[in-house]
C-alpha cells in the first residue's frame, strides 16, 4: 500500500502584531507574515526535511477561522478582496503554498508535492497558529487541496469551499470519466490512472499541462525568462482575454502570446501589486510551483499518480461536510457546470451547494462583490445551521494532529 509522509509538527514563530488594514487599495507588503516549520519529505532522495510555510494571520481573536488557499500561478494576496471584506468578522489564515513566494519546498517537484503533502501543510499551518479547526476556502488547485484536506480530516476542516475547480470524486481529470473511460467505470473504485496527455485530443486547452509536466525545468526557465510577461499572460479576465491559442501547445506555455508585446497589465492589480507578484515569483526557482502538473505515466511515479493510487486504495471519496463550489461561466479551460454533471459530484457530496457566476478563471478578483456575496450567504447558512452541521463541529475542539 502506498505510504505517504503525512507528519504534523510545528514550532513557535513570530507573533508580531498585525497592522490595521483598511478598505482602500490593497498593500500586500503591509501584512506581517508568520512562518510555520512543517515536516516534509523529498521522495527522490528518500529523506525527511523541514520546510517553511509563510502565512498571513489576520484578526486572530475572531471566533471562527477561514483558511484561504491559492492555486497556480497565484499567491496568498490573490485573496485581497476577500481579506478586505471579511477581516473584521473572521480570523483569516492565508498561506503561500510550498514552493510559492518565500514558502520553501522539499525539492523534487515531480514526487514531493502531492495533494496529501499539500493538505498536510495546511494542517501544519493551523497547528502553528493554534487553530483547532477551520473552514477551508480554495481557488483553482487550492480548491482541490481544501477538498483533500477535508476528506482526510473532517474533524479539522469543518466546511469546504472551492472556486473555479469542482469537487472531483476521484483524482482523475475532470472529463476522463465520460470522454476517455468507458461509461461503466464512472463509479468503479478501481478505475485506472489517466494522464493528462490522453485528454488533450478532446480538450486542447489542457495541452499546456503536458508541457509543464514533461519538461518542468524547461518550463520554469521559459516562465522565468520574463516573469512579468508570464503573469500578465495568465491572469486575464473576460474583458481582456488571452489569445484563443493560449494554453494549446505541448511545447510551450507562452507561445499563444507570440507577436503580442507588451501584454497589458494584470487587470486586477495596481502597478505595485504586480511588482510584488513578480518579486515573489523570483524568490525561488519557479519549477517547484509546477508540482500540481506532475502527472506520471507508465513506470514513472509522480505526484498525480501517487495521489491517485493513495485515494483509490482508500476507496472513500465522500465529503460529509458542507461544501460550496463557485464556478465561472467563462473559464477558458474548464466548463465547470458541465464538469459537475459529468463527475456525478452530487452523488458523493450530500451537503453540496453549487453556484455559478460571470467571470473567467480569476472570478474572485474579477467580480469580487458577486463572489463575496455568494460566499457570505453560504457562511451565514453555516452559522444558522441551514447549510450543514459544521457549526456544531466547529465547537468540539477537534484534535490538531494527523
C-alpha positions, 0 to 999 in steps of 0.5 A: 500500500502506498505510504505517504509522509503525512507528519504534523509538527510545528514550532513557535514563530513570530507573533508580531502584531498585525497592522490595521488594514483598511478598505482602500487599495490593497498593500500586500507588503503591509501584512506581517507574515508568520512562518510555520516549520512543517515536516516534509519529505523529498521522495527522490532522495528518500529523506525527511526535511523541514520546510517553511510555510509563510502565512498571513494571520489576520484578526486572530481573536475572531471566533471562527477561522477561514483558511484561504488557499491559492492555486497556480500561478497565484499567491496568498494576496490573490485573496485581497478582496476577500481579506478586505471584506471579511477581516473584521468578522473572521480570523483569516489564515492565508498561506503561500503554498510550498514552493510559492513566494518565500514558502520553501519546498522539499525539492523534487517537484515531480514526487514531493508535492502531492495533494496529501503533502499539500493538505498536510501543510495546511494542517501544519499551518493551523497547528502553528497558529493554534487553530483547532479547526477551520473552514477551508476556502480554495481557488483553482488547485487550492480548491482541490487541496481544501477538498483533500484536506477535508476528506482526510480530516473532517474533524479539522476542516469543518466546511469546504469551499472551492472556486473555479475547480469542482469537487472531483470524486476521484483524482482523475481529470475532470472529463476522463470519466465520460470522454476517455473511460468507458461509461461503466467505470464512472463509479468503479473504485478501481478505475485506472490512472489517466494522464493528462496527455490522453485528454488533450485530443478532446480538450486542447486547452489542457495541452499546456499541462503536458508541457509543464509536466514533461519538461518542468525545468524547461518550463520554469526557465521559459516562465522565468525568462520574463516573469512579468510577461508570464503573469500578465499572460495568465491572469486575464479576465473576460474583458481582456482575454488571452489569445484563443491559442493560449494554453494549446501547445505541448511545447510551450506555455507562452507561445499563444502570446507570440507577436503580442508585446507588451501584454497589458497589465494584470487587470486586477492589480495596481502597478505595485501589486504586480511588482510584488507578484513578480518579486515573489515569483523570483524568490525561488526557482519557479519549477517547484510551483509546477508540482500540481502538473506532475502527472506520471505515466507508465513506470514513472511515479509522480505526484498525480499518480501517487495521489491517485493510487493513495485515494483509490486504495482508500476507496472513500471519496465522500465529503460529509461536510458542507461544501460550496463550489463557485464556478465561472461561466467563462473559464477558458479551460474548464466548463465547470457546470458541465464538469459537475454533471459529468463527475456525478459530484452530487452523488458523493457530496450530500451537503453540496451547494453549487453556484455559478457566476460571470467571470473567467478563471480569476472570478474572485478578483474579477467580480469580487462583490458577486463572489463575496456575496455568494460566499457570505450567504453560504457562511451565514447558512453555516452559522444558522445551521441551514447549510450543514452541521459544521457549526456544531463541529466547529465547537468540539475542539477537534484534535490538531494532529494527523 
